[in-house]
Amino acid sequence: MLLIWQGLGWLTFVIFGIAGLFPFLLPQFGDRASAASYFLSAIACWFLGVWLKDNYTRKIRDPKTGSVVKARQPKHCAFFIPMHFWGLIFFGLGIFVLFAPASDSPEFSAEAKTYTSPTGDFSVVAPGWISEKFEAEQTALGQVEKSRFFTVSNGIHFEVQRWNYPSKVFESISEDEILDGEISAVAGLVGGSVADKKVVIINSLRGREGRIQDHSGGKNLIFVRVFVEKSTTYKLIIISPTPNSERASVSTFLNSFRLN
């Protein structure tokens, strides 16, 4: 894109570029991080633009008299708009982003991607880019390989956890005990308690779904779905800042999980 500026108007692009990092650095805050980037840009552009307009001058020498006089710099504009007016524009955009009504289904559909794990053992439809984290932990049960696949969209945390246990661990434990135990383990990790559980069957997979009550003082909605395949457990975890469990993005993520 062609950038057009006059005077120190190029600072408008620098300010917005720096403030625009907020949504990437704080993805868990969703639209609030985007709105914050606009508000910071608005404050910086307004005050810097007003100061430059009123105070920024340059000295030139009069060729006839030899005296030094002050001359005001040209207007400091970006795309022919003075910098301080960009402050008002960014402020308006921040208000729009902050209070614009969410449209869950179309937005999720536009950015949704089918993600397949590096080993090809499962796939799921999730918004945005999936981050991956792998680690192995030596426990009393033997070495457990833990894999996390997660992303954040509109403030909602989407995650798939895959834990590979030693094969002998599940030999004397029923599938129901494993499913219930995994849900209770997630509740313990987030400092909550299991509010209710039910059997779910998705794409011929039988598993367990649990709703976890948040005891941290927040109003987070926490969903967990657990499936077992031989000595591997798969946990689908949703952490949402809203109690509305019927959001299209949540349903799409939970119901799209498949073992390949």
N, C-alpha and C positions, 0 to 999 in steps of 0.2 A: 504494500500500500504506500502511495506517495504521501510523505509528510510535508506539510507546508507550515512555515512559521515566519514570524517577523520579530526582530529584537531578541529578547530572551524567552520568547514564546515556546521554544523547544523544551523548556523546563516543565511545561504541562505534560508532555509525553513521559518525561522521566518520573515525575510525581505519580502519575497514574500507573506506570509500569511497576514502581516499587510497591505502591499500595495494592496493586492487583495481585500480589503474591499471597495475600491473606487467604483467599479461598483454597489455595494449594497447600499452604502451611497449616491451616485449621479446617480441614474438610469436614470434621465432625459437626461444625456449626452451620453447615449448609448455606442457605440464603443469607443468614445473618452475617457470615463472614464476607459474602459478596457485598452486602449493604455497607458493612464497615469499611471496605476498601473504597467505595464511592464517597462515604462521609469523610474519610481521611483525605482523599484527593480534593474534596470540596473545601475543607478547611485550609489546606496548604495552598491551593490555587487562589482562593479568595484573599487571604492575608498577604501572600507574597505578591500577587498581582496588584493589589491596592498600594502596597509599599513601593513597588517598582514604578507604578504610574505617578506617584506623588513625589518620590525622592530620588529615583535613579537618574543621574545626569552624567554628562561627560564634558570634559574641558577641551575647548578648541582655541586656537590662537587666531586673532583677527589679523589677516595679512596686511591690512592697511595701517592699523594703529600699533600692531604688535602686542596688544593687550590680550590677556587670557579671559575668556568669557565662558559661562556655563551654558550648554545647550542640552535641551531635553532629548533623550533617546527616542527613536521611533517607537511606535506602539508595540507592546509585547503581546503578540497574537499567535494563536495556533488555529490553522484553517480559517484565518481572517476574523477570529473571535478573540477579543481581549482575554488575557489570562484570568482576571478576576471574574469575568462572566462565566468562564468554565467552572468556577466554584459553584455558581448557582445551578449550572447544568448537572454537575456531578451530584449535588445535593438532591435535586429532583429525581435523578436515576436511583439514588439510594433509597429514597422514600418509596419509589415504585417497586423496587426489588423486595423491600422489607414487608410491604403490605399487599403486594399482588397476590390474589388467590392462587393456591396451588392447584395444579391439574395433574393428578397423580398418574392416571393411566396413560394419556398421550405422552407425557414427559418420559415416563419409564420406557415406553415402547420405543421412543426415538433413540434413547441411549443404551437400550438393553443389548447385551451380547451373550451368546452362548459360550460359556467358559468350559473348557475341558482340562482336567488336571494334567500336569506333565507326564504322569505315568499312564494316563488314559483310562483310569478306573472309574471316573465319574464325570458328569457334566451337570451344569446348572445355568440358568439364565439369570444374569445379574446386571445391575446398572454400572456403567463406567468401567474403569480399569481395575482388575483384581490384583491385589498385592499378595505375595507368597512368602511364607516363613516356615523354615524347617529346622527341627532340632531333635536330638535323641537324648533321652534321660534314663539313667540307670536307677531302677527302683527295686523294691523288695520282690516285685513280681518278675524282674528281669529288665531287659532294655526295652523301653517303649519309644517308638518313633512317632513324633508329634508333628503334624503339618497343619498350617493355618492358611486359609484363602479368604481374604476379606476386602471389603470396599465400603465406602460411605457415600450415600446419596441423599440429598435433602435432609441431612441430619440423622438419617436412619443407618444403623450399622448392620451390614449383611456379612455373615461369616459361615464358612464351612470348615469344620475341624475333622481331620482324619487321624485317628490314633491306631497304630499297629502294635498290638500286644503279642507277646510270645504265645504260640499256639496252645500251650498247656494251660494257660490261665483260664480259658473258658470251658475247659473240659468238664468241670464239675459244677458249673453255674448255668442256670436256665437262661433262656433268652430274655424272659420277662424281668428277671433279676438284673441282668445287664442293662436293659433299657431304663428301668427305674433308677438304677444306680448312677447311670450317666447323667440323667436329668438332675438328680440330687447333687451331683458333683458340680454341675454348672451353677446351680443355685448357691452352693457354698462359695464358689469363686467370686460371684458378683455380690455376695453379702445379702442374699435374699432367701426366700423360702418358696417351696412348690405350692402354688395355689390350687392347681387342678391338673389332672393328667387324663389322657384318653388315647385309645388305639387309633392309629391312622394307617391307611393303605394307599400308597401313591405309586402309580405305575407298577402295580403288582408287588411293591415292596411293603412289607408289614413293619411298622415301627411304632414309636410312642411320641406323643406331643405333650409338652408341658408348658404351662404358663407360670412364670415366676413372679412373685410379689417382691417389688423393690423396697428394701428397708433402708436405703441410703438417704432418704429424705426427699428424693426426686419423684417424678411421676413417670418414670420410664416404663414402657411396655417391653417385657422380655419374653420372647418365645423360644422354645427349643424343640427341635425334632431330632430323634435319634433312630438310626438304622444300624443293624449289625450284619456283617458279611464275614463268616468264618471267624477269624481273630481280629477283625478290624471294625472299629465303630466310626460312624459318620454322624456328626452333630451339625445341624443347621441352626444357627443362632441369629435371632433378630433382636436388636435393641433400638427401640424407637422412643423419641421424646414425647410422643402423643399417645393417648390411650386408645385411639381409634385403630382397632386391629383389622379393619376391613380394607385398608389401603391396597390399591391394586398392585403396587410394587411388592408389598409383603407377600400377597397371595401368589403372585407370579414366581417369585423366588422360591418359596416353599414347595409349590406344586410342580416345579420344573425339574427337580432333582432326579437324576437317573444314574444307576450303576451300569457301566458298559461291559 
